[in-house]
Amino acid sequence: MNVHSSSDAPRTSSATLPHSIPEYLDQLRAALAGADPALVQDALYDAEEYLRSELSENPGMAEADVIASVAGSYGAPDEVADIYRDTEVRVQSALRQPKPAPRESLLGKFFGVAADPRTYGALFYSVLSLATGIFYFTWVVTGLSLSAGLAVLIIGIPFAILFLGSVRVLSLVEGRIVETMLGERMPRRPLYSARGKGWMERIKDMFVDPRTWSTVLYMVAMLPLGILYFTLIVTLMTVSVSCIAAPVLLGFGAFDGWWLNNYDIGPIVLNDFYVGSTLGWWSYPFVFVTGVVLLFGTLHLARGIGKLHGLFAKHLLVKSAQYA
């Protein structure tokens, strides 16, 4: 998200300009109070990146003077906050997939789930979550075990730091997957960190940051959740499709083998496959309808899982962060 253009907004503000980068970021954070936490993370990262690049390009200027000059090109904190809020609304409106036409009847709402693009994103995520859950769980458990085992050696601390850094990178990757498939706004920039601090203090902040450990918890939880999502969706989809297909195949087999005991359908050869059922022919329509209802019910379940998981991911990967 670019806020550098001189035409985006007015470049003066009645608010007192900050005199340092941390003070600028604090004011920007305060100005973005109530905004989506993912948006706040992106805005803080972009602002610090820009301010520090300006500071490095003007080594002879005092930090307060650089901040004052930036207010004319990048914007004061309250102006930047307004630009981010407005841009976020425009971007989300442009990226949001059109919703299906509202349906008033219960049947329309029930079957209309098939026309909602979010349904299929959630359906695919439910299946994919088994693979990602296995990967995240293996990565975290292995990393924690090796970090604890190597703690007595000189390489233990550097390994633990690298491991926690990799967890933050994976959380950003997972955020992109969640936003793309489930539609929940997630950070598009790495986690904001006060780069003006010394490296020892920044390492300490990474260890004491609740976000670090909530991300670890999320990745551990993804294994049982992935198994649950995958099992539910695959089982229900298999049963529903079977209930829809079986009466069609058996009905075709009954018609093709009319001479076999009239309606007493035994094993019938259909394209070299044996198709048979102990159910009477009269039950086939009920089985077919049950399969259709179960199929659309599974689509509703998948969409519900996607919505709940998006909130769960937002809470552990974003909302639990302490922007301090």
C-alpha positions, 0 to 999 in steps of 0.5 A: 500500500503506497502513501507516498504520492503528493496528491493523496492527501493534504500534507499539513496537520494541526497535530504536534509533529513527532520528533523521533521515529518511535514517537511518529509510530506511536502517534500513527498507532494511536491514529489507527485505533479501532482499525483492523489490526492487520492494517495497523501492522502493515501501516506501522511497517511501511511507515518505519521502512520509509522513515528509516530510509529517509534518515539513512539518506540524510545522515547530516540531518537531525532525526526531528528535522527528518521527521518534519520534512517527511510530514510534507512528503509522506504525511503526518501520522493522522494524515497517513492513518486517514489515507490507509483507512480510505485506501483499505476501503477502496482496495477491499471493495475492488478485491471483494468477490461479488456476492450472489443475489440475496434469496428470500426463501429458505430453499433459495438460501439453502441451495444458494450456497453453491453460488457463493465463491467463499464456499469453494475457498473454504472447501479447498482450505478444509482439505488443504489444512491437513497438509499444512497442519502436518507441516506446521506441527512437524516444524514447530515440534522439531524446532522446539525440541532441538532448541531445548536440546541444544540449549546447553550448547553455544549454538542453542540460542542462535538456533532458537532465534532462527527458529522463532524467526522462521515461525514469524515468516510462516505466520505471514505465509499462513496469513496470505493463505487464510486471506486468499481462501477464507477472505479474512483480512490478514497482514501483508507486511512482516511484524512491526518491530522497533528497529531503533533498538539494539539487537539484544533488546529486539531478540528479547522482545521476540521472546517475550512477545505474546504474538510469538507464542500464540503463533506457535500455539496456532501451528500446533493446533493446526494438526488436530484442526486439519485432521478434523476439517479434512475428515469431516469434509471428505467423509461428508462429500463422499457419502453425499456423492455416493447417495446421489450417484448410487440410485442413478447407477442402480436405476440404470442397472435395473432398467438395463437388466429388466428381465432379471427378476423384474424389480428384484435387483441383484448384482448387475454388470455395468461396464465390467463393474458389479452394481447391487443393492439390498434396497428396494427400487422405491427407496432410490428417490429418497436416497437421491434426495438425501444425498443432495441435501447432505451435499449442500449441507456440507457446503454450508458446513465448509463455509462455516468452518472457513469463517470460524477458522478465519476468526481463529487465525486472526485472533492468534496471528494478529489480534493477540499482538501487542503493538507496544 
